[in-house]
């Protein structure tokens, strides 16, 4: 046998038997191997006599059905069904051991797999649901998705006079991509224990129950799994980065704890990961901003509720993670998430310790108004003055700002329709040179507000004069004032006042023929009376004439539709900042607002 094996390695096909050389084939080798197995089995049985005893010991353990499965795949599937959380690589290794070995310690294998299954068992269970017209009311856990969806839609349109920004969410009625309900036995047990403690301490409502709230928490999506597995860590650092690729600093401006809000638009300012949690406030301290950061929550209280001017609670700070139970993850559609945010227009807080002087604005004295204020009116749309039809205006804009192209490379495509430029007539834009189908650019102009310009879909360069849909009856006033804004001690200040009136929406507004409301007017803004401040003033005048300062749409700060709202050009609506970003000092504001105006073609 040794001679056969050694010659097989050298691919020789002869063996010496006595004085003769005998040829053999692959089939002969297999016959010899089978004979060897039979002899070895007989020797093993005669010497050890343990085959029957070994079989009986195997039948005593829980995994006796596995050892009879000669097929490796069947063995693997059996192990996988019994130990679903063990990694497949580990299960396949054990399946190979079982299939190839006859002298395994079965109790040891079972113990190893049970420990591995326990180690790799998920910290929590998740159940994902998707919004649909068809409802499966009997589906397990589905009721939780309805609760979370209701809470989101109820609170997303609510607004507040809070000194904090709100994230802009588009198409709120169809913004939810999915809702995932979370079950974590360990966190649930800790939450129930804390509930029992509050019950024993008498921290209950008039019905004898511990109060529980559903509150939102915004964070980085990458942080969700850790929170769902082990709950919040009060001093955990944010994972998001700022515009300088630096880790965002953690600012607990209302005291140490975990921050929540009843309003998801506030929570979403801190990340796209939106988590709805059950929260027990316990003994809650009420706080209204006073212009000075409050101390940490005292031992007497378990949480703090920050209230706005209208006494609505907008931020909740929870002292201990045991008071929190992660409930549902609400994933929003990418097209609904924007980088824009809105700050409430009402920013003066009651009982504030910061004095914000307001100039004496002559609003009611019309004679004084005319003598003291410069007045700006919007420019009438050119097409209405020339009595041109929209089609004629579009054709004129195409003629002024595009050049026909006679030949396009085969690999060039129109980024509007994604078809080759060679498939139809193409044009290039006069300033930036980007090429598109003529029909595609025509469609872009016809659907935009104001048809006397083209904004390149690729680089956003504006060709022509961009105009907006600001109501035409509004007016802008400005004048110089002897007062000063903080940060600019060597000059006076410029006071700007905007007036608007209710009216009826026109073409270019969201709902033509429907009334719109101009609430919160007149609105006042301030600039330093220096060279850069006067330059910004002239740009704002130009933007107002082009109907770009305001628009008609949904007011997230008021939770109302068909309102006159700011149009993305930020104004300083109070002289001295009280922590909400609406006032001075802000040494970067003049540069930022020039950038915002430039994006609208005003420079």
Secondary structure, 3 states (H helix, E strand, C coil): CHHHHHHHHCCCCEEEECCEEEECCHHHHHHHHHHHHHHHHHHHHHHHCCHHHHHHHHHCCCCHHHHCCCCHHHHHHHHHHHCCCCCHHHHHHHHHHHHHCCCCCHHHHHHHHHHHHHHCCCCCEEEEECCCCCCCCCCCCHHHHHHHHHHHHHHHCCCCCCCCCEEEECCHHHCEEEEEEEECHHHHHHHHHHHHHHHHCCCCCCCCCCCCEEEEEEECHHHHHHHHHHCCCCCCCCCCECCCCCECCCCCCCCCCEEEECCHHHHHHHCCEEEEEEECCCCEEEEECCCCCCCCCCCCCCEEEEECCCCCEEEEEECCHHHEEEEEEEEECHHHEEEEEECCCCCCCCCCCCCCCCCCCCCCCHHHHHHHCEEEECCCCHHHHCCCCHHHHHHHHHHHHEEEECCCCCCCECCCCCCEHHHCCEEEECCCCCEEEHHHHHHHHHHCCCCCEEECCCCCCEEECCCCCCCCCCEEEEEEECCCCCCCCCCCEEEEEEECCCEECCCCCCCCCCEEECCCCCEEEEEECCHHHHHHHHHHHHHHHCCCCEEEEEECCCCEEEEEEECCCCCCCCCECCCCCCCECCCCHHHHHHHHHHHCCCC
